[in-house]
Amino acid sequence: MLRIIEVEARLFVRDRLNSLFAVLFPSLLLLVLGAIPALREPSAEFGGLRFIDSYMSALVVFTLAFIGLQRVPTVVASYREKGVLRRLSTTPMHPARLLAGQMVVNFAAVILSVLLLMLVGYVVFGVDLPHHPLGLACAVVLGGAGTFALGLVIAALAPNARAAGGWATVVFMLLMFFGGVYLPRFMLPTAIQTIGSYSPPGVEALQQAWLGTAPDWRHLAIMGLVGLVAGTVAARTFRWE
């Protein structure tokens, strides 16, 4: 297992363009948004907060969804397309170990990206650090587990990288919409906000933890259940070729 993680980590680092984009883009987007003076002014629409303060949770949503749905499925599907998985099938390694290796390496990238986002927000714009660190950690872990598990289902079923990319993009765009990345959540209908609260990556739990209260346990439980069910489906449906 350690050897698999080591190899996957090396491959992640070698894929410089996608890896750097996944880790750096949320922080770069925050810098761009923060350069707009109006977005640095407190607003009643955001409960007296600045737009950049309330948008931090959406940037974490982007990080989790991009790595979990845009990178993981295409990487595993490309292994299948290039015959890498067919070679691995001749070894005693169980498919679950390959999927677990992907989870560990890419989740480490998520943690690095979120920490960098917190640092940039605090140093450059004075954005408060998360008021409930433990709640944020739980939200990131469970929201990430649900999101990554959905990506692994796509990776398990897609015949090639092109198909994986297409299927993942559809799910990615839906989660971005429900997560308030395209539009601020207060502009969305109540039903859409509710769906976004319970669906991975869990924007409501992330925002609650960042702004000062413990996340709703029901949101965390549903995301954990999604991760468990989708992860099981991915492991059981995975095919080497």
C-alpha positions in Angstrom: 0.0 0.0 0.0 2.8 2.4 0.9 4.5 1.6 -2.5 1.3 2.4 -4.4 1.0 5.7 -2.5 4.6 6.5 -3.3 4.2 5.8 -7.0 0.9 7.8 -7.2 2.5 10.7 -5.4 5.4 10.8 -7.9 2.9 10.7 -10.9 0.9 13.5 -9.3 4.0 15.7 -9.0 5.1 14.9 -12.6 1.7 16.1 -13.9 2.8 19.6 -13.2 0.1 21.5 -15.1 -3.0 19.8 -13.6 -1.4 19.4 -10.2 -0.4 23.1 -9.9 -3.9 24.2 -11.1 -5.6 22.0 -8.5 -3.5 23.3 -5.7 -3.1 27.0 -6.6 -6.2 28.0 -8.5 -8.5 28.6 -5.5 -5.9 31.0 -4.0 -5.4 32.7 -7.3 -9.1 33.1 -7.7 -9.3 34.7 -4.2 -6.6 37.1 -5.2 -8.5 38.1 -8.3 -11.8 38.6 -6.5 -10.1 40.4 -3.6 -8.6 42.9 -6.1 -12.2 44.2 -6.7 -12.8 46.9 -4.1 -16.6 46.3 -3.9 -16.0 42.7 -2.9 -13.9 43.8 0.1 -16.7 45.9 1.5 -19.1 44.6 4.2 -22.6 43.9 2.7 -26.0 43.3 4.3 -26.6 40.5 1.8 -23.8 38.6 3.4 -24.8 39.2 6.9 -22.4 42.2 7.3 -19.5 40.2 6.0 -17.5 40.9 2.9 -18.1 38.8 -0.3 -14.6 37.3 0.0 -15.3 36.2 3.6 -18.5 34.4 2.6 -17.0 32.9 -0.6 -14.2 31.0 1.2 -16.4 27.9 1.6 -17.2 28.0 -2.1 -13.5 28.0 -2.9 -13.0 24.9 -0.7 -16.0 23.3 -2.6 -14.2 24.0 -5.9 -11.0 22.4 -4.5 -12.7 19.2 -3.4 -14.8 18.9 -6.6 -12.0 19.7 -9.0 -9.6 17.2 -7.6 -12.2 14.5 -6.8 -14.2 14.8 -10.0 -11.9 16.2 -12.7 -8.6 14.6 -11.8 -9.2 11.2 -10.1 -11.6 9.7 -12.7 -9.5 10.7 -15.7 -6.3 9.5 -14.2 -7.7 6.0 -13.4 -9.5 5.8 -16.7 -6.3 6.7 -18.6 -4.6 3.8 -16.7 -7.3 1.5 -18.1 -7.0 3.0 -21.6 -3.2 2.7 -21.8 -3.2 -0.9 -20.5 -1.6 -0.1 -17.1 -4.5 -1.7 -15.3 -4.3 -4.8 -17.4 -0.7 -5.3 -16.4 -1.6 -4.7 -12.7 -4.3 -7.3 -13.0 -1.6 -10.0 -13.3 -0.4 -9.1 -9.8 -2.0 -10.0 -6.5 -3.0 -6.4 -5.9 -6.7 -5.8 -5.2 -8.4 -3.0 -7.1 -9.4 -1.3 -3.8 -5.8 -0.6 -3.1 -5.3 1.3 -6.3 -8.4 3.4 -5.6 -7.3 3.9 -2.0 -3.9 5.1 -3.2 -5.6 7.7 -5.4 -7.7 8.9 -2.5 -4.7 9.4 -0.2 -2.5 11.3 -2.7 -5.3 13.5 -4.0 -6.7 14.2 -0.6 -3.2 15.3 0.5 -3.4 17.8 -2.4 -6.7 19.0 -1.1 -5.3 19.7 2.4 -2.4 21.6 0.9 -4.7 23.7 -1.3 -7.0 24.5 1.6 -4.1 25.5 3.9 -2.7 27.7 1.2 -6.1 29.3 0.7 -6.4 30.0 4.4 -2.9 31.6 4.4 -3.5 33.8 1.4 -6.9 34.9 2.7 -5.6 35.7 6.2 -2.3 37.5 5.1 -3.5 39.4 2.1 -7.2 40.2 2.9 -7.5 39.7 6.6 -10.0 36.9 6.2 -10.6 35.3 9.6 -9.2 31.8 10.1 -11.9 29.1 10.6 -13.7 29.8 13.8 -14.5 26.1 14.3 -11.3 24.2 13.1 -12.5 20.8 14.2 -15.8 21.3 12.4 -14.0 22.4 9.3 -11.7 19.4 9.4 -14.8 17.1 9.7 -16.6 18.9 6.9 -13.5 18.6 4.6 -12.9 15.0 5.4 -16.5 13.8 5.0 -17.3 16.2 2.1 -14.1 15.1 0.4 -14.9 11.4 1.0 -18.3 11.8 -0.6 -16.9 13.7 -3.6 -14.0 11.5 -4.2 -16.2 8.4 -3.9 -18.4 9.7 -6.7 -15.3 10.3 -8.8 -14.1 6.8 -8.1 -17.5 5.4 -9.3 -16.9 7.2 -12.6 -13.3 5.9 -12.6 -14.5 2.3 -12.1 -17.0 2.4 -14.9 -15.5 4.7 -17.6 -13.9 2.8 -20.4 -11.4 5.5 -21.3 -10.2 8.9 -20.2 -12.4 10.8 -22.6 -15.6 9.2 -21.3 -14.5 9.7 -17.7 -13.8 13.4 -18.4 -17.3 13.8 -19.9 -19.2 12.0 -17.2 -17.2 13.8 -14.5 -17.7 17.2 -16.0 -21.5 16.8 -15.7 -21.3 15.9 -12.1 -18.7 18.6 -11.4 -20.9 21.3 -12.9 -23.9 20.2 -10.9 -22.0 20.2 -7.6 -20.5 23.6 -8.4 -24.0 24.9 -8.9 -25.4 23.4 -5.7 -22.3 24.5 -3.9 -22.7 28.2 -4.7 -19.6 28.6 -6.8 -21.4 30.0 -9.9 -23.9 32.1 -8.0 -23.9 33.2 -4.3 -26.2 30.9 -2.4 -28.6 33.6 -1.2 -29.5 34.1 -4.9 -30.5 30.4 -5.3 -34.0 29.0 -4.6 -34.5 27.5 -1.1 -34.8 24.0 -2.6 -31.4 24.3 -4.4 -29.8 25.6 -1.2 -31.1 22.6 0.8 -29.8 20.1 -1.8 -26.4 21.8 -1.7 -26.4 21.6 2.1 -26.7 17.8 2.1 -24.8 16.9 -1.1 -21.0 16.6 -1.2 -18.7 18.6 -0.9 -21.1 20.1 1.7 -20.9 23.9 1.3 -23.2 24.6 4.3 -21.1 22.6 6.7 -17.9 24.3 5.4 -19.5 27.7 5.8 -20.8 27.1 9.2 -17.4 25.9 10.5 -15.6 28.7 8.8 -17.9 31.4 10.2 -18.1 30.1 13.7 -20.5 27.4 14.5 -20.3 23.6 14.5 -21.6 22.0 11.3 -25.0 20.4 11.3 -24.4 16.7 12.2 -27.1 15.7 9.6 -25.1 17.3 6.8 -22.0 15.5 7.9 -23.8 12.2 8.3 -25.4 12.3 4.8 -22.0 13.1 3.2 -20.4 10.3 5.1 -23.1 7.9 3.9 -22.6 9.0 0.3 -18.9 8.4 0.6 -19.5 4.9 2.1 -22.1 3.8 -0.5 -20.3 5.3 -3.5 -17.0 3.9 -2.3 -18.4 0.5 -2.0 -20.0 0.7 -5.4 -16.7 1.8 -6.9 -14.7 -1.1 -5.3 -17.3 -3.7 -6.4 -17.8 -2.5 -10.0 -14.1 -1.7 -10.7 -12.8 -3.6 -13.7 -9.2 -3.8 -14.9 -10.2 -3.5 -18.5 
